[in-house]
Structure formats: structure tokens, C-alpha cells
Amino acid sequence: MSYIDGFLAAVPVANKSAYLAHAQYMATVFMEYGALQVVENWADEVPHGKLTDFHRAVQAGDGEAVVFSWVRWPDKATRDAGWKAMENDPRMQADSLPMPFDGKRMVYGGFVNLLDLPGAGARP
């Protein structure tokens, strides 16, 4: 079963275009190293909760949107090899890859699929 890297970040609304360009750049690199899919999602209906919520998770402030993203890899071994190779890729160095958001508030992690059903119209 595939392996997922998930990301949650607060992005200044004014940086939406810059974030999209950054995400497209990163997607190209991820795909070169074996990723099957890269998905970026800009907050639309993200309610504030009473105890916890997406906004609190990344300390999103006024003028910031929550972004929820994931990268699908064929398996954990491909993901691990891809990340290892990206560590030495000059395109991934901080000075050549400025982030249009505060990376210190980004939440991320690797996940094993528990359930992965085909979408509408897919054949088993």
C-alpha cells in the first residue's frame, strides 16, 4: 500500500500565488524522486474549534490561510530513498528555495494507509 507524507501550514493570504509557485516547484522535485501524487489544498471551510482546530495547530493568525497538503508515494522505501536523495539536491537548499510561509509552524509527518478506496468510476 502507498505511503503518505502530510503537511499543514499557515500561509499569508497575500502570498497565495507565491505559495502555489513554491508548491508546483516542490511537486516537480517530489515526482522526480518517485512520488505518485502531490495535492495542495487552500482553506475554504475550516472552522475554529473550542479546544483544537487546524488554525491552532499551525498558529494561523489574521491574514493567514491554512494549507493542507499531502504527497503519495508508492511505498515507504521509495519515500525514504526520495527524501534521502533530496537532502543532497541543491534545489532543496534553503537559500535556493525560499518558503512563502513560516516553516517553523508547519506540521508534518509520514503515514501508513489504513484505507484507500478507489474513487467514483474506478474499476476494482
Rosetta blueprint (number, residue, H / E / L):
1 M L
2 S L
3 Y E
4 I E
5 D E
6 G E
7 F E
8 L E
9 A E
10 A E
11 V E
12 P E
13 V H
14 A H
15 N H
16 K H
17 S H
18 A H
19 Y H
20 L H
21 A H
22 H H
23 A H
24 Q H
25 Y H
26 M H
27 A H
28 T H
29 V H
30 F H
31 M H
32 E H
33 Y L
34 G L
35 A L
36 L L
37 Q E
38 V E
39 V E
40 E E
41 N E
42 W E
43 A L
44 D L
45 E L
46 V L
47 P L
48 H L
49 G L
50 K L
51 L L
52 T L
53 D L
54 F H
55 H H
56 R H
57 A H
58 V L
59 Q L
60 A L
61 G L
62 D L
63 G L
64 E E
65 A E
66 V E
67 V E
68 F E
69 S E
70 W E
71 V E
72 R E
73 W E
74 P L
75 D L
76 K H
77 A H
78 T H
79 R H
80 D H
81 A H
82 G H
83 W H
84 K H
85 A H
86 M H
87 E H
88 N L
89 D L
90 P H
91 R H
92 M H
93 Q L
94 A H
95 D H
96 S H
97 L L
98 P L
99 M L
100 P L
101 F L
102 D L
103 G H
104 K H
105 R H
106 M L
107 V E
108 Y E
109 G E
110 G E
111 F E
112 V E
113 N L
114 L L
115 L L
116 D L
117 L L
118 P L
119 G L
120 A L
121 G L
122 A L
123 R L
124 P L
